[in-house]
Amino acid sequence: MIKVGVLGARGRMGRATCEAVDAADDLELTATVVRDEPLDKVAGCDVVVDFTLPGTVMDNLAWCTDRGIHTVVGVSGFDAQRLDAARGILAADPEVGSVIAPNFGIGAVLMMQFAAKAAKHFDSAEIIEAHHPRKVDAPSGTAVHTARLIAAARAEAGLDGMPDATETDPMGARGADVDGVHVHAIRSAGYVASQEVRFGGPGERFVISHDSLDRESFMPGVLLAIREVVKRPGLTVGLDDLLD
C-alpha cells in the first residue's frame, strides 16, 4: 500500500483526488491538509499530492523533499525557471521523485503529443483554451506546454515563423505569444477544461480538441502518477513518460 497525503484537500481537484485514492485498492489516504493547517500531518506519507497554489507549492515541495516524501504536483505556473528550481530542490535527495504535470487528463496528454506530431506539417498553429472562471492563471499550463511542444517541433523541422501580417494590436486581440505560438484564453461559466489546437496550411484546416467535462477525467492520470513517482527519482514533467 502506498500511503498518500493530499494538500489542498478542500479544493475541487483535492476533493476528487481524495475520493479516487480512497477508492483504490493499492493506495491508502492517510492525511489531508487544508489551508492554514500544518504540513506535519503528511509526515508519514509515501507520496503527497499537491493541488494548492503557485505561491505555496515550492515551499511544499522543499518540505516534502527534506523528509524523503515523493510528490505529485498539479499546480499551474511551472515555467522553465520554476522547473529548474524544482530540480534544484530535488537534488538534495537523489532518491526522491516528483511528477509535475500541466494536465492529468489522459486525453489531454495525447492531444499534446498529437499536436507536436502535426506541428511540422502545417504553416500555422494557434491554441484556444477555455476554463472555468475560478481559474487564477492564464494561459493554462496545458496551453503553454502545448505551445512549447509545437514550437520545438517546428524548430526541429526547420520551419520559419508563422505567417501573420498583424502590425498593430493595442488591445491584445492576438493573445499571448508563447515561443511564437499564439494562445487565446477563455474564462467562462460552463467549462471545466477545454483546448483546441488549430493548424492551417494551403487549402486545409486541421483541429485537435479535448474537453474535460468533469474533474473525474483527471483522476486516472493522478493515480498513475502516484503509483509511478515512487519508482522515478528526480523530476518527471508531464505524464508522457508514464504512459505505455
C-alpha positions in Angstrom: 0.0 0.0 0.0 1.2 3.5 -0.9 0.4 6.0 1.8 -0.9 9.2 0.2 -1.5 12.7 1.6 -3.3 15.4 -0.2 -2.6 19.2 0.1 -5.4 21.4 -0.9 -7.9 18.7 0.1 -10.9 21.0 0.1 -10.4 22.3 -3.4 -12.3 20.7 -6.3 -9.2 18.8 -7.5 -8.2 18.0 -4.0 -11.6 16.5 -3.1 -11.7 14.5 -6.3 -8.2 13.1 -5.5 -9.2 12.1 -2.0 -12.2 10.2 -3.3 -10.1 8.5 -6.1 -7.3 7.5 -3.7 -9.8 6.2 -1.1 -11.4 4.0 -3.7 -8.1 2.5 -5.0 -7.2 -0.9 -3.6 -3.4 -0.3 -3.6 -3.5 3.2 -2.1 -4.3 4.5 1.4 -5.4 8.0 2.0 -3.6 8.7 5.3 -3.6 12.5 5.6 -5.4 15.6 4.2 -4.3 19.2 4.6 -6.4 22.3 4.0 -5.4 26.0 4.1 -3.5 27.1 7.3 -3.1 23.5 8.5 0.4 22.3 9.3 2.3 20.1 6.8 3.3 17.9 9.7 0.0 16.0 9.1 1.6 14.3 5.9 4.9 13.4 7.6 4.2 9.7 7.5 3.1 9.6 3.8 5.0 7.9 0.9 3.5 10.3 -1.6 2.0 13.8 -1.3 -0.3 15.2 -3.9 -0.3 19.0 -4.1 -3.2 20.9 -5.5 -2.6 24.1 -3.6 -1.5 27.4 -5.2 1.5 28.8 -7.1 2.5 30.9 -4.1 2.9 27.9 -1.7 3.8 25.0 -3.9 7.6 25.5 -3.9 7.8 25.6 -0.1 5.6 22.4 0.0 8.0 20.7 -2.5 11.0 21.6 -0.4 9.3 20.5 2.8 8.4 17.1 1.4 11.8 16.5 -0.3 13.6 17.3 3.0 11.6 14.5 4.6 12.1 11.9 1.8 8.4 12.2 0.6 7.7 11.8 -3.1 5.3 14.4 -4.6 2.8 14.7 -7.4 2.1 18.3 -8.3 -0.9 19.7 -10.2 -0.3 23.4 -9.5 -0.1 25.7 -12.5 2.7 28.2 -13.2 5.7 25.9 -13.7 7.7 27.7 -16.4 11.3 26.7 -17.3 12.7 28.8 -14.4 10.5 27.2 -11.8 11.1 23.7 -13.1 14.8 24.4 -12.8 14.2 25.4 -9.2 12.3 22.2 -8.6 15.2 20.2 -9.9 17.5 22.1 -7.5 15.2 21.2 -4.6 15.1 17.5 -5.6 18.8 17.3 -6.0 19.1 17.4 -2.1 17.8 13.8 -2.0 18.6 11.7 -5.2 16.1 9.0 -4.1 13.0 11.3 -4.0 10.9 11.8 -7.1 8.3 14.4 -8.2 5.9 14.3 -11.0 4.9 17.8 -12.0 2.1 17.7 -14.7 0.4 20.6 -16.6 -2.6 18.2 -17.1 -3.5 14.8 -15.7 -6.2 14.0 -18.3 -5.0 11.1 -20.4 -6.9 12.6 -23.4 -5.2 16.0 -22.8 -1.7 14.3 -22.8 -2.5 12.5 -26.1 -3.8 15.8 -27.5 -0.4 17.4 -26.7 1.5 14.5 -28.3 -0.6 14.6 -31.4 -0.2 18.4 -31.7 3.6 18.0 -31.5 3.4 15.4 -34.3 1.2 17.6 -36.5 3.2 20.9 -36.0 5.8 20.3 -38.6 3.2 19.7 -41.3 1.3 23.0 -41.3 2.2 26.6 -41.9 0.1 27.9 -39.0 -0.7 26.8 -35.4 -2.7 28.5 -32.7 -4.2 27.4 -29.4 -7.6 28.3 -27.9 -8.1 27.2 -24.3 -11.3 27.6 -22.1 -11.6 27.0 -18.4 -14.0 27.8 -15.6 -13.9 31.4 -14.3 -12.4 30.4 -10.9 -9.0 29.5 -12.5 -6.5 32.0 -11.3 -3.9 31.9 -14.1 -3.9 32.4 -17.9 -3.0 31.0 -20.2 -3.3 27.5 -18.7 -0.3 25.3 -18.1 -1.6 22.8 -20.6 -1.7 25.5 -23.3 1.7 26.8 -22.5 3.2 23.3 -22.6 1.4 22.5 -25.9 2.7 25.8 -27.4 6.3 24.9 -26.4 5.9 21.4 -27.9 4.7 22.9 -31.1 7.5 25.5 -31.2 10.1 22.8 -30.6 8.7 20.5 -33.3 8.6 23.4 -35.8 12.2 24.4 -34.9 13.4 20.8 -35.3 11.7 20.7 -38.8 13.4 23.9 -39.8 10.2 25.9 -40.3 10.3 29.7 -40.3 7.9 31.9 -38.3 4.2 31.5 -39.0 2.5 33.9 -41.4 0.9 36.9 -39.7 0.7 40.4 -41.2 -0.5 42.0 -37.9 1.3 45.2 -37.3 -0.8 46.8 -34.5 -2.6 45.1 -31.7 -3.1 47.6 -28.9 -5.8 45.6 -27.2 -4.0 42.2 -27.3 -6.5 40.6 -29.7 -3.9 38.2 -30.9 -3.5 36.6 -27.5 -0.3 35.5 -25.7 2.8 34.7 -27.6 4.4 31.5 -26.3 7.6 30.8 -28.2 6.0 32.2 -31.4 2.7 30.3 -30.9 -0.4 32.5 -30.2 -2.5 31.3 -27.3 -6.1 32.6 -26.6 -7.7 32.1 -23.2 -11.4 32.0 -22.3 -12.7 32.0 -18.7 -16.4 31.2 -18.7 -19.1 29.5 -16.7 -20.0 26.2 -18.1 -16.4 25.0 -18.7 -14.1 22.7 -16.7 -11.1 22.5 -19.1 -11.1 22.5 -22.9 -8.5 23.1 -25.5 -8.3 23.4 -29.3 -5.1 23.4 -31.4 -5.9 24.8 -34.8 -3.5 24.1 -37.7 -3.7 25.6 -41.1 -2.0 25.0 -44.5 -2.7 25.7 -48.1 -6.3 24.7 -48.7 -6.9 22.9 -45.4 -7.5 23.2 -41.7 -6.8 20.6 -39.0 -8.2 20.9 -35.5 -7.3 18.8 -32.4 -9.5 19.3 -29.5 -10.0 17.9 -26.0 -12.7 18.6 -23.4 -12.7 17.6 -19.7 -16.4 17.7 -18.7 -15.8 16.6 -15.1 -12.7 16.5 -12.8 -13.2 12.8 -12.6 -11.4 12.8 -16.0 -8.1 13.8 -14.3 -8.1 11.0 -11.7 -6.7 8.1 -13.8 -3.7 10.3 -14.5 -3.3 11.4 -10.9 -3.4 7.8 -9.7 -0.9 6.8 -12.4 1.5 9.5 -11.2 1.1 8.4 -7.6 2.0 4.8 -8.5 4.9 5.7 -10.7 6.6 8.5 -8.8 7.9 6.1 -6.1 9.8 4.4 -8.9 11.2 7.5 -10.5 13.8 9.6 -8.6 14.2 13.2 -9.7 11.9 15.3 -11.7 9.3 14.0 -14.2 7.5 16.7 -16.2 4.1 15.6 -17.5 2.6 12.1 -17.9 4.1 11.4 -21.3 6.9 9.1 -20.0 4.5 7.3 -17.7 2.1 6.2 -20.4 2.6 2.8 -22.1 
